[in-house]
Amino acid sequence: MLVERTAQIIIDWDDELARTLRVFTEIQNEISPVCFNNGEPLSALSLHKKVYHKVKGRLNAQMTCTAIRLTAGAYFSAKHNGHKITKPFRFKKPRALFLVGKRGRDADFRKDGKLSIWTVGGRKKLSYSIPKYFKQYFERAVLIDLR
């Protein structure tokens, strides 16, 4: 049986990457009222159809779709867990989900020890480190998605 693990990494500070996180969060906040839909949240597909053309071009297409999916997912999760949704969600902390390797082209780990990652300012190669807790998984990994 193959087990996949998600590991957090520490990335060196980069202004363009920080700006990318802010733009991702701005898009989520912009589309959140549409997803709220008067307390009857839209599905990811319905939300995508309503907002994609309004927000496209600020991130790459894949990250724009990810922002839409994560926004709809936040509403789905809240509703599924029995929370009353009385107003649109506000995403406060700048964040983004970068799809890595076979699943996406947002970022990938290079054999030279760098992380190649898409930002609003273009592709960057950044240094990263693996926290001590996650090193055990890297040391025992059968496959690591490196290019």
TORMIGU-432131 format. One line per field, with one value per residue (C-alpha): x, y, z; residue number from 1. Coordinates in nm, 4 decimals. Example, Ala and Ser with C-alpha at 12.3 -4.5 7.8 and 13.67 -1.06 7.14 Angstrom:
X <- 1.2300, 1.3670
Y <- -0.4500, -0.1060
Z <- 0.7800, 0.7140
num <- 1, 2
***
This chain:
X <- 0.0000, 0.1292, 0.0750, 0.0995, 0.2080, 0.1777, 0.4702, 0.5107, 0.8286, 0.9922, 1.0502, 1.2853, 1.1030, 1.0239, 0.8226, 0.6608, 0.5548, 0.4038, 0.2178, 0.0892, -0.0548, -0.2268, -0.3786, -0.5030, -0.6720, -0.8133, -0.9767, -1.1282, -1.2705, -1.4053, -1.5929, -1.7041, -2.0275, -2.1219, -2.0585, -2.2596, -2.5663, -2.8003, -2.7089, -2.7366, -2.3724, -2.2918, -2.1028, -1.7510, -1.8708, -2.1575, -1.9263, -1.6661, -1.9230, -2.0322, -1.6964, -1.4078, -1.4243, -1.4469, -1.1300, -0.9137, -0.5817, -0.4628, -0.3197, -0.2420, -0.5510, -0.4783, -0.4406, -0.7551, -0.9475, -0.7906, -0.9001, -1.2550, -1.2561, -1.1153, -1.3731, -1.6609, -1.4986, -1.4931, -1.8685, -1.9348, -1.7293, -1.9036, -2.2485, -2.1562, -2.0373, -2.3679, -2.2639, -2.5231, -2.3901, -2.5338, -2.2927, -2.0180, -1.6900, -1.3910, -1.0499, -0.8033, -0.4687, -0.2872, -0.2500, -0.2573, -0.2554, 0.0139, -0.0365, 0.2936, 0.4250, 0.1929, -0.1154, -0.0148, 0.2294, 0.2303, 0.5489, 0.7980, 1.1011, 1.4228, 1.7120, 1.9376, 1.7532, 1.5434, 1.1700, 1.0575, 0.7325, 0.4965, 0.4396, 0.2562, 0.6018, 0.7027, 0.8564, 1.1060, 1.3594, 1.3615, 1.5533, 1.3570, 1.4117, 1.2242, 1.1245, 1.2768, 0.9413, 0.8917, 1.2497, 1.1714, 0.9145, 1.1576, 1.4288, 1.1983, 1.0209, 0.9997, 0.9176, 0.9590, 0.8187, 1.1360, 1.1991
Y <- 0.0000, 0.3443, 0.6181, 0.9814, 1.2419, 1.6165, 1.7884, 2.1514, 2.3224, 2.6491, 2.8814, 3.1777, 3.5116, 3.6512, 3.9695, 3.8336, 3.5154, 3.7225, 3.9298, 3.6077, 3.4997, 3.8371, 3.8223, 3.4653, 3.5775, 3.8911, 3.6725, 3.4488, 3.7533, 3.8962, 3.5789, 3.4873, 3.6944, 3.5234, 3.1822, 3.2808, 3.3070, 3.4345, 3.1482, 2.8729, 2.8280, 2.7485, 2.4369, 2.4768, 2.4270, 2.6766, 2.9294, 2.8770, 2.9458, 3.2692, 3.4211, 3.2839, 3.5439, 3.8253, 3.7243, 3.5599, 3.7130, 3.8109, 3.4641, 3.1840, 2.9894, 2.6883, 2.8976, 3.0940, 2.7665, 2.6552, 2.9781, 2.9191, 2.5552, 2.6420, 2.9158, 2.6832, 2.4145, 2.6417, 2.6958, 2.3262, 2.2285, 2.4787, 2.3695, 1.9999, 2.0530, 2.2098, 2.5749, 2.8371, 3.0538, 3.4002, 3.6177, 3.5840, 3.4462, 3.6774, 3.5216, 3.7210, 3.5447, 3.5665, 3.2121, 3.0083, 2.6471, 2.5634, 2.2392, 2.0536, 1.7820, 1.5524, 1.7328, 2.0752, 2.3202, 2.5823, 2.4552, 2.1716, 2.0605, 2.0620, 1.8230, 2.1211, 2.1650, 2.4620, 2.5064, 2.6388, 2.8236, 3.0444, 3.3968, 3.6998, 3.8351, 3.5223, 3.1876, 3.1934, 2.9441, 2.9662, 2.7884, 2.5827, 2.3630, 2.0694, 2.0917, 1.8240, 1.6495, 1.5872, 1.4783, 1.1227, 1.0959, 1.2277, 0.9872, 0.6848, 0.8008, 0.5562, 0.8362, 1.2103, 1.4201, 1.5908, 1.7211
Z <- 0.0000, -0.0937, 0.1637, 0.0602, 0.3137, 0.3075, 0.4723, 0.5631, 0.4522, 0.5468, 0.2510, 0.2465, 0.2401, -0.1040, -0.1679, -0.4873, -0.3101, -0.0270, -0.2873, -0.4470, -0.1114, -0.0718, -0.4224, -0.3633, -0.0407, -0.2088, -0.4738, -0.2058, -0.0261, -0.3509, -0.4429, -0.0903, -0.1018, -0.4291, -0.2738, 0.0361, -0.1881, 0.0882, 0.3194, 0.0570, -0.0471, -0.4067, -0.5102, -0.6449, -1.0031, -0.9706, -0.8082, -1.0799, -1.3531, -1.1812, -1.0900, -1.2950, -1.5731, -1.3163, -1.1294, -1.3955, -1.4908, -1.1429, -1.0733, -1.3131, -1.4230, -1.2035, -0.8875, -0.9711, -0.9917, -0.6640, -0.4906, -0.6155, -0.4997, -0.1555, -0.1053, -0.1917, 0.0221, 0.3271, 0.2974, 0.2347, 0.5378, 0.7646, 0.6502, 0.6722, 1.0303, 1.1304, 1.1455, 1.0633, 0.7841, 0.8439, 0.6482, 0.3873, 0.5150, 0.5402, 0.4779, 0.6873, 0.6821, 0.3466, 0.2152, -0.1013, -0.2077, -0.4597, -0.6506, -0.6721, -0.9017, -1.0922, -0.9639, -1.0814, -1.2198, -0.9444, -0.7834, -0.7891, -0.5969, -0.7981, -0.7594, -0.6848, -0.3527, -0.4668, -0.4857, -0.8228, -0.7543, -0.9536, -0.8226, -0.9589, -1.0488, -1.2410, -1.1542, -0.8668, -0.7378, -0.3596, -0.0868, 0.1595, 0.4619, 0.6078, 0.9764, 1.1985, 1.2518, 0.8775, 0.8004, 0.9097, 0.6293, 0.3691, 0.4820, 0.4467, 0.1301, -0.1574, -0.3997, -0.3716, -0.6518, -0.7755, -1.1252
num <- 1, 2, 3, 4, 5, 6, 7, 8, 9, 10, 11, 12, 13, 14, 15, 16, 17, 18, 19, 20, 21, 22, 23, 24, 25, 26, 27, 28, 29, 30, 31, 32, 33, 34, 35, 36, 37, 38, 39, 40, 41, 42, 43, 44, 45, 46, 47, 48, 49, 50, 51, 52, 53, 54, 55, 56, 57, 58, 59, 60, 61, 62, 63, 64, 65, 66, 67, 68, 69, 70, 71, 72, 73, 74, 75, 76, 77, 78, 79, 80, 81, 82, 83, 84, 85, 86, 87, 88, 89, 90, 91, 92, 93, 94, 95, 96, 97, 98, 99, 100, 101, 102, 103, 104, 105, 106, 107, 108, 109, 110, 111, 112, 113, 114, 115, 116, 117, 118, 119, 120, 121, 122, 123, 124, 125, 126, 127, 128, 129, 130, 131, 132, 133, 134, 135, 136, 137, 138, 139, 140, 141, 142, 143, 144, 145, 146, 147
***
